[in-house]
Every structure is written in structure tokens, then in C-alpha cells.
Amino acid sequence: MLVISALLTLELMLSQPERIVLEDPITITVDQDCPQITPEGIVAAIGNEQIPQLQLGQWVGGKLESLMVERIAARIDLVQIATQDRLFRQEARSLGLNREKFIEIAIMQSMSPPTEQQLLEELRSAPDLYGSDLEQVREEVKAAVLRKQAARIGRTLLEEISQRIPIEYQLEPLRKRTLDLGLDDVVVMVGEEPLKILDIEEGLEDLEHEYDWKKYEIEIGELNRRINDRLLKAECKKQGIDAGQLLQQEVYSKLEPVKDSEVESFFNMNRARIVGDLDQIRESIRAHLLTERRIVLEARFAERMRAAADVVIYLKKPSPPVHIIEIEGRATRGPSDAPIQFIEFVDFQCERCKDLWEFLEKVQEIHTDQVQVVVRNQPLGSIHPMSMNAALAAEAARLQGKYWEMGSGLFKLQDSLSAATITSLAKEIGLDLERFERDRLSPVLVMMITDDLDEGQRLGIDRTPVLYLNGRKLADKSWEGILQAVHREKVRQGL
């Protein structure tokens, strides 16, 4: 269980959207002749006033330039990750092994149990993350030390392999603002083997959409801020009062005090993520809840002003690419003809995968007839030593109709996974142990998980969890984000 200090937790929770800002030094261009038409290059209108894309570009130019630098770096990172995978695969083939077995031998068997000193150093390196009591978070700290150890061994191994297998990057096309690449274009030669755009196509599509979305968020955020500023000034002028008086009248005077019972309820709901007693952070929680209320009131006030001023936003949200992902033979929950399908790529030692597993279980219970959940494996063995064993155990349990019971149990045992605890879990959920032990060593299941890993590579997956909704990668995997995504999909399909 991840432990966050009370101070950090409240700091994260208090990160909220900007309040309505009063300054607007740039005049919005006005076009009185075509108030009802949407000319090309217009991103918004306030009544008869139109805001051109060119002007929005001037407002956000610096931020978008920084984002482009970040986007190009991310493209190159994607290629480098794919290159590293190729190096591992080529080295494995030269030894007559598959990639997973090679990693197990070369990395996992080279690792050593963390010393007490290493555990203490890791604990002290991140007090906001772990707290100060090692015994309370020993398994989490141990896992972190092992992950770092595996990463170091992996980097050393890659350096050794790259001394034997030459790498020639051809990255200039990826440094252009707009990609114009064919599927057969080569971006790197790994030995005699070319890595083509085709090999990273789906991961690159998702990456480009991710940065298109970041660009949209920057633009829509600035656009809304400028519009709200403009409307606030107009309302002040209309009522003959200043901004402070207007906000007092429409927002602050309507704020209700936060009750002790609400503070206690918030604390209890978030207790697992907070280190410290309620009395220590009571007033911080109260301030956070009061801030949330103020933001809601400000948003409602802004909405009223925008409705009265006939504000129209023409800036379009980017559409994510749709992927076709094979699910035959995989664990599923819900009707096969459900209009909403979630596909999760899971690692049973990944803490965020545990949260997502629970979220998807709940959403499928709420929308029983409309949601199907499918799981594909993505054990990241280089950082999670027991993840492949856990995936094999879950698939072996699937063959006896107990996949979901095994999966939930594995997540509960996440900090203490071992061969012994997995066998004990299999017995607890009523599996035929002899068959279970035989099945989880089956080459068929090993190949199935290998296929999942290959699919993950095709999709550009380098971390977990990853979630797809009807073939589209879902960025917001929080409980609220999933509920909103389901609602949007139902509206889109007219359900």
C-alpha cells in the first residue's frame, strides 16, 4: 500500500484550477459582420466578437513551443524503448531463448536481497512517500529497492549487448513538427534488423494523440480564462462595482462553512493515503473542502455569465485513434455483445493496476448488461520479479473458472507474492491444486502471455496500467474518469 504523508496528500488535493483572473492585457478582435457564421480559423465567439486561432496562438505560443520540444523527445524515447526491446530479443535468440526467459536469467537471477541499510536509505530518500516507520512499509520499500536494482542491471546488460550489436538511429523525420512518415520508413537499424514505423505505429499514434490532447488543454484553458476575464470586467462595469465586490456578492457570500462531520468523513474516506492523525490535519482538510466549494461557486457564476453573453467555443477536441485488440481466449467479465468494452493490460505487482482492477469491477457491477471487461497480461518482469508467475497463476485459475477470484487475491497479496503464497491462494479459492500446478507451467499459457507482451509492444505500452475503451486509449483512469468515459460513450451511442 502506497503511503503518502498528510502534508503531501493535502498539497496534491489542493491543486485546483485557476480562479477567475481579472487581468486581460490583449484586446480580443471584434468582427461585427458575421456573428452567426463560423469562419475558418475562429476558435470562439462572445456574442458578435470572434477570437481567431492566430490570436490564441499568440497567447499560448511559448507553452506550445515547450510542448513541441517535449513531444519530439517523447517520440525519440519511444524509438529507444523499442530499440532496447529489439536488443534483448536479438540477444535472446542468439542464446536459443525467448525474451522473457532471457530477462529472467540475465536480470532476475543476478539480483540479491536488499540489505537493511539499503532499505533504510530508500526510506529516507522519500519521507513524503513512505513516512518514517520502516516496519509499516517494509514490503513497499523492498519492492522499490528491487526495482531500482533490476533497472541498474538491465542498463548494464543493454550497454554490454550494444557493444556487440551496432545501433544506427535515423531520427531526423521524428524531429519535424508534423510527422509525414510511411509505414516502411526505417527509424533505426539494430544490427542487420530494421526498426520501421510499422513496428511502432500504434504506440506512435497514441503518443501523438496524447500530445495533441495536451495542446488542446493548454489552448482551451487559456481561451476559457480570457473569456471569463472579459465577462467579469463587463459584469463589473454593468453593475458599477469592482471585481472584489462582485465576487463577494456572487461567490463568497454563498460559501457555507465546512462541518466537523464533513471533515471526519473526508478523512475516513482517504485514510489509507494519509499518514497522521485527524487532529493534526483537521484544519487543512477543512480549508481544502472550503476551497472546493468556492471553486464550484466560481464555476457556476462563470457559467451564468457565459450563458448570458452567448459564448460559443469552436475549438475541437482531438479524436483518439481506435485500435483493434484481439481478446479471444482472454479473461472476460460481462456480456460478449456489450456496447462498452474495457480492455486492461495488467501487471499484478503494479499498485495502480490494483486500483484500476477494483474500479472496473465496480463499473461492471453498476452497468452489468452494458459493460464488458477484458484483461490481457503485461507483466513487467524487469521491475516486478513475481509478475510473470502471478500472470501464469491467474491464467491457470481461468482454466478452472476462477480467474477473477485469483486476480483479486493476487492483488491483495501484492506486497508478499511468492510461490508459497500463490499456492496457498489457489487452495483457498478451491482450485484443483494438482491441475493448477501443471497448468501454470504450461507452454500454452507461457505463449499466451508472450503474445500479450508482443501486443503491448505493438501498442507502445511500456508501463501499467493501460486501459482501452472500445479501442481508444483512456488517459484518465481514476474512478471519476472511468465513470465519465462510460457516460460519454453511452451518450455517443444513444444508450
Number of C-alpha atoms within 10 A of each C-alpha: 14 13 19 20 18 22 15 15 17 17 12 10 13 16 9 11 8 9 12 19 14 16 11 14 7 10 10 18 12 15 12 11 9 11 15 10 11 14 11 8 14 18 22 22 25 21 16 16 17 24 22 18 17 12 17 19 13 10 16 16 14 10 13 17 11 10 17 17 12 12 21 18 13 17 17 17 12 18 24 14 15 20 20 18 15 19 24 22 18 20 20 18 13 10 10 11 15 16 18 21 13 18 19 15 11 15 22 22 10 11 14 10 10 15 11 11 9 14 21 16 13 17 24 15 11 13 14 17 19 23 19 16 11 18 8 13 18 16 16 21 25 21 19 18 21 22 18 13 20 22 15 13 18 20 12 13 16 16 14 11 16 17 9 11 15 12 17 12 15 13 15 9 14 19 15 11 11 9 10 8 14 11 11 12 14 19 22 20 18 19 15 10 12 18 21 18 19 16 19 19 16 20 22 20 16 20 18 20 17 17 18 18 17 16 19 17 13 14 22 19 14 15 20 16 19 23 21 23 18 18 20 23 18 14 16 16 12 9 9 11 12 13 16 11 13 17 17 12 11 15 19 16 9 12 15 10 11 15 11 12 9 13 20 17 12 15 18 12 9 11 16 12 17 21 21 14 11 17 9 11 18 16 13 18 22 19 17 20 20 16 15 15 19 18 18 14 18 18 16 14 17 19 14 11 18 19 11 11 15 11 19 15 14 14 15 9 12 14 10 18 13 15 16 8 14 11 13 8 9 14 19 20 19 18 15 15 11 14 15 22 23 24 23 23 23 25 27 32 28 20 18 17 21 20 15 20 21 13 18 23 14 13 18 19 14 11 14 14 15 20 23 24 23 21 18 26 28 29 29 21 20 21 22 19 23 21 24 23 20 26 26 22 26 27 28 25 27 20 15 14 13 18 19 18 17 25 21 17 19 25 22 14 16 21 19 17 19 15 13 10 14 20 15 12 18 24 13 12 13 12 20 12 14 8 13 23 16 10 20 21 14 13 10 11 17 19 11 17 21 19 15 21 21 14 18 21 19 17 20 22 20 16 14 20 21 21 23 20 20 18 17 17 21 16 14 12 20 13 16 11 13 21 15 13 17 20 13 12 16 14 10 9 10 7 9
